[in-house]
Amino acid sequence: MADEKPLRLLVVAYEFPPSPSPQSLRWSYLTRELVALGHDVHVLAPDHPADGLGLPAIPPGLTVHRCFAGPLMGFLAARARRRRRSAGPPAEPQGQGGAAVAAEVELNWKGRLWHAGLNWKGRMFLRAQRLMEWLLFPDLRGEWKPWAKRRMQALLDEIRPDVVISSHEPATTLELGLMAARRGVRWVADLGDPVLAPYTPRRWHRRAEALEREVCARAECVLVTTDRAAALLARRHGLPADRCAVLTQGYDPAPALPPDGPQDPRFDTGRLELLYTGSFYGFRRHDALMEAVLATPGTRLNIASVKVPDDIAEVARRSPGAIRLLGFMPHLRALKAQRAVDVLVNIANDDPCQVPGKLYEYLGARKPILHLCPDPADPADAAAALLAGTGHGVACRNDARDIARVLRAWRDLKQAGGTVPFVPTPDAAAGHAWPAIAARLDAIIRARHRPEAGSERTPPPSTAPRNDKRMSMRRDAPPSGSEIASLAVIGLGYIGLPTAAMFAASGLRVYGVDISQRAVDSVNQGRAHIEEGDLDALVERGVKEGRLSAHLDPQPADAFIIAVPTPVGHDENHAPDVSYVEAAGRSLAPVLKKGDLVILESTSPVGTTGMLARVMAELRPDLAFPGGDRGPDVHLAYCPERIIPGQMLRELVDNDRIIGGMTPECAKRAAGLYQRFVKGECLLTDDRTAEMVKLTENAYRDVNIAFANELSMICDRLGIDAWDVIGFANRHPRVSILNPGPGVGGHCIAVDPWFIVASAPEQARLIRQAREVNDHKPLHVIAKVEQALAGRPDARIACLGLTYKPDVDDFRESPALQIARTLSERYPGRVLCADPFEAALPHAGLGELDLQLVPAEEAVQSADIVLLLVGHKAFRRLAPGAGKQVMDTVGLWRR
Ligand SMILES: NC(=O)c1ccc[n+]([C@@H]2O[C@H](COP(=O)([O-])OP(=O)(O)OC[C@H]3O[C@@H](n4cnc5c(N)ncnc54)[C@H](O)[C@@H]3O)[C@@H](O)[C@H]2O)c1
């Protein structure tokens, strides 16, 4: 469930301001936006020698933890600091006239020395750098690792982040992310490019690939910048689509541009001014552009780049009127220049699927972009597609004549007093602004952050393909249930009906089957007989379109889902009752045929799916079932349901599914069926494990609620406010106690733990005890009310809420109902009950209850004791007046 509370995030970024690299800018913007979204953001970054001039400001809410960068960079950083201290405030480098940064020793954005005129110290330094560059993985920046590791360990203890995000490059940060994951902290890895990239030195190929594999197996989510990278990771490591997200570079919609100064290049109104910002790599071919500019008088290409290839420098020297080198421009000044020229130039990478980060930056300038590429019509050219989609520019073949033709036309337009055509598609670029990208990142992080009681957790099952016991379906794997055209859902209750309606919406022909005439009639009239968000509309659509119908008997189909009740006995043994499952199996056996798939969804004691197979095998000796001697004709799987009433339709789609096949093929076929609409991950296992998983989930909840309920009873005894105690205790970073309540109800948590107790009574001591604590809580509430009544013999009681949980019309095993009924029986005429869902009582077979039902306001007004039993939204605004004794068992009026 999404948690809207701000999170504590630790971003591990080698490249972070003052480093001026593209990766540093990415995390500078993303952290700024995460802070704006309210998160408590910490960054672990090395000391860096750059001065950070012209970079976006670090926002006040962001905490940067710097640590030693390693011997070489650390030395440079210390020296730069000393120099800055003695030289006073630094001035921005001059951009005019092609002057590059003037300094004795300079670094390119990977931290490598690049300046030619070095003295002997510089040359020694360069040699040391080359040696370390060769020795360290993945490059010189690996020297940070020992210091970063120590600092990281300390930060994990100190700040206890909810999620760690590591920013690649260098790969060192991924190794730090892995370290956090091994300590049980959730980890999102921003990979950008794959670790094993075409530019990875040969000697590091194996190591890079192994690291990449481990990242894909352990990170909660891997972020890449292109679809191509996502596909590559899926191919190489089976990274499923739902653990990989494409998060491109972006642009700042409102950059804090610096005031005008002598550093700003001046642009001519009389000629067509082009600007190229960024590096020239070997995989971006620039010669055609040079040729075209030289062949088009009245145009000038401005280049803002730390270093240009020698041939460009030579042309610029010979033809300064056509090519102007602006040298290194601090980021914000470069953004300013981008907004002042006529045309922004982008040269495609050799791989057309890659979109250079600068293209996104250009979108923010709102100037026409000229994209030079091998083939403008190539559908794989992602940059061309981006321009076509946003209307921010044109793609042109990277050929001197073609480019010159475009430049001539635009130059003539400008010289005739016009402007270069620029008609952006309204709002089309907005999704590429950093706030929009950060919002996507926020959603990814929140989806991965599910708070739990302890900080340690068992890592999720690895999703790499593995043996047939437990494996994950890649979402792009061909679903082996795709041959299924029709489905019968047996049991049209809270689980069966939404499931049937979703499958109908996915295009299957669905036969709903229920022994209740009322359920069948209501579905056939296009109505849901249960209250659940948009379910009514979904049922209506399915029926209208002829894809959903309801029946009293099973109809032949390709697949069957059984979702009938599995109650427990109310005697002291609480024995599970699987007779409904058995009856459902018996009723569908006659219509089974070879190739069918049967899935049990009812929460069941371990072994029930096997029992179902045996029952059907007995009735259909002509068919082979799993567990028999022959390969099965009918496949059987157990797939528990985890949806929560009130959010069922959303959770049906989003939740991960555990799919336990009686054979691996059974599991695969069932997964194929669910993948028609399930966006969560389908995790495959065997039937008995899947049965136990469902019981475990509910027993876990029950035990934790029991702890809160027991605490509340202890506090009552000691005269302490339990809510205060829990609230204060939960401020401990590793404590997360749930809310107490009047007891535990519903068809799942109050029931399923008994299945475990019944199957292993000797071992399930804590689980049994928790059940008993929770079952005792309504009696405790009743006793408290009676205590209050002892001194006020005529007092009237308002019981607010009867359902087992807020905002659903479900009364099964409801402790609120139990309390209201007991008090009504014991104090006839003095108990007033109210529930916004009271109309559903007759349908729940509770129409005959001897309860005095009144509107909630009336109950509160006439009562002396107001007992709040369910936190329905409708009760939030009720205000019991002065003089009334309020017993809020759920803490609704405290929130
Ligand atoms: N409701 C939940 O929130 C929830 C969540 C997870 C799992 N489950 C589990 O799913 C299963 C179904 O729960 P539910 O809440 O949908 O129950 P439900 O009582 O709402 O619905 C069950 C339906 O099955 C019908 N039925 C009973 N026997 C039948 C038969 N032989 N043939 C055809 N129909 C038959 C009943 O008439 C009823 O309409 C249970 O095992 C439950 O524990 C429920």
The ligand as an SDF file (V2000), in Angstrom:
LIG
                    3D

 44 48  0  0  0  0  0  0  0  0999 V2000
  -13.0360  -11.2540    1.2020 N   0  0  0  0  0  0  0  0  0  0  0  0
  -11.7400  -11.0520    1.2620 C   0  0  0  0  0  0  0  0  0  0  0  0
  -11.3100   -9.9480    1.5190 O   0  0  0  0  0  0  0  0  0  0  0  0
  -10.7670  -12.1700    0.9950 C   0  0  0  0  0  0  0  0  0  0  0  0
   -9.4320  -11.8490    0.7780 C   0  0  0  0  0  0  0  0  0  0  0  0
   -8.5480  -12.8660    0.4790 C   0  0  0  0  0  0  0  0  0  0  0  0
   -8.9880  -14.1870    0.4330 C   0  0  0  0  0  0  0  0  0  0  0  0
  -10.2880  -14.4780    0.6700 N   0  0  0  0  0  0  0  0  0  0  0  0
  -10.6920  -15.8880    0.6120 C   0  0  0  0  0  0  0  0  0  0  0  0
  -11.3870  -16.1150   -0.6070 O   0  0  0  0  0  0  0  0  0  0  0  0
  -12.3950  -17.0890   -0.4170 C   0  0  0  0  0  0  0  0  0  0  0  0
  -13.7180  -16.4900   -0.8190 C   0  0  0  0  0  0  0  0  0  0  0  0
  -13.9820  -15.3900    0.0140 O   0  0  0  0  0  0  0  0  0  0  0  0
  -15.1390  -14.3640   -0.2710 P   0  0  0  0  0  0  0  0  0  0  0  0
  -14.8680  -13.2150    0.6180 O   0  0  0  0  0  0  0  0  0  0  0  0
  -15.2430  -14.1090   -1.7340 O   0  0  0  0  0  0  0  0  0  0  0  0
  -16.3960  -15.2020    0.2130 O   0  0  0  0  0  0  0  0  0  0  0  0
  -17.9440  -14.8480    0.0090 P   0  0  0  0  0  0  0  0  0  0  0  0
  -18.6550  -15.4920    1.1090 O   0  0  0  0  0  0  0  0  0  0  0  0
  -18.0870  -13.3780   -0.1950 O   0  0  0  0  0  0  0  0  0  0  0  0
  -18.2910  -15.5180   -1.3630 O   0  0  0  0  0  0  0  0  0  0  0  0
  -18.3110  -16.8830   -1.5600 C   0  0  0  0  0  0  0  0  0  0  0  0
  -19.3790  -17.1830   -2.5630 C   0  0  0  0  0  0  0  0  0  0  0  0
  -19.2760  -18.5500   -2.8870 O   0  0  0  0  0  0  0  0  0  0  0  0
  -20.5850  -19.0520   -3.0520 C   0  0  0  0  0  0  0  0  0  0  0  0
  -20.5140  -20.4980   -2.9450 N   0  0  0  0  0  0  0  0  0  0  0  0
  -20.3770  -21.2740   -1.8480 C   0  0  0  0  0  0  0  0  0  0  0  0
  -20.3050  -22.5620   -2.2050 N   0  0  0  0  0  0  0  0  0  0  0  0
  -20.4140  -22.6130   -3.5510 C   0  0  0  0  0  0  0  0  0  0  0  0
  -20.4110  -23.6510   -4.5030 C   0  0  0  0  0  0  0  0  0  0  0  0
  -20.2840  -24.9250   -4.1560 N   0  0  0  0  0  0  0  0  0  0  0  0
  -20.5530  -23.3450   -5.8030 N   0  0  0  0  0  0  0  0  0  0  0  0
  -20.7000  -22.0730   -6.1850 C   0  0  0  0  0  0  0  0  0  0  0  0
  -20.7040  -21.0290   -5.3130 N   0  0  0  0  0  0  0  0  0  0  0  0
  -20.5600  -21.3220   -4.0220 C   0  0  0  0  0  0  0  0  0  0  0  0
  -21.3840  -18.3480   -1.9810 C   0  0  0  0  0  0  0  0  0  0  0  0
  -22.7600  -18.3600   -2.2700 O   0  0  0  0  0  0  0  0  0  0  0  0
  -20.7850  -16.9440   -2.0200 C   0  0  0  0  0  0  0  0  0  0  0  0
  -21.4890  -16.1000   -2.9010 O   0  0  0  0  0  0  0  0  0  0  0  0
  -12.3260  -17.4810    1.0400 C   0  0  0  0  0  0  0  0  0  0  0  0
  -11.5260  -18.6110    1.1700 O   0  0  0  0  0  0  0  0  0  0  0  0
  -11.6420  -16.3020    1.6860 C   0  0  0  0  0  0  0  0  0  0  0  0
  -10.9600  -16.6590    2.8450 O   0  0  0  0  0  0  0  0  0  0  0  0
  -11.1800  -13.4960    0.9310 C   0  0  0  0  0  0  0  0  0  0  0  0
  1  2  1  0
  2  3  2  0
  2  4  1  0
  4  5  1  0
  4 44  2  0
  5  6  2  0
  6  7  1  0
  7  8  2  0
  8  9  1  0
  8 44  1  0
  9 10  1  0
  9 42  1  0
 10 11  1  0
 11 12  1  0
 11 40  1  0
 12 13  1  0
 13 14  1  0
 14 15  2  0
 14 16  1  0
 14 17  1  0
 17 18  1  0
 18 19  2  0
 18 20  1  0
 18 21  1  0
 21 22  1  0
 22 23  1  0
 23 24  1  0
 23 38  1  0
 24 25  1  0
 25 26  1  0
 25 36  1  0
 26 27  1  0
 26 35  1  0
 27 28  2  0
 28 29  1  0
 29 30  1  0
 29 35  2  0
 30 31  1  0
 30 32  2  0
 32 33  1  0
 33 34  2  0
 34 35  1  0
 36 37  1  0
 36 38  1  0
 38 39  1  0
 40 41  1  0
 40 42  1  0
 42 43  1  0
M  CHG  2   8   1  16  -1
M  END
$$$$
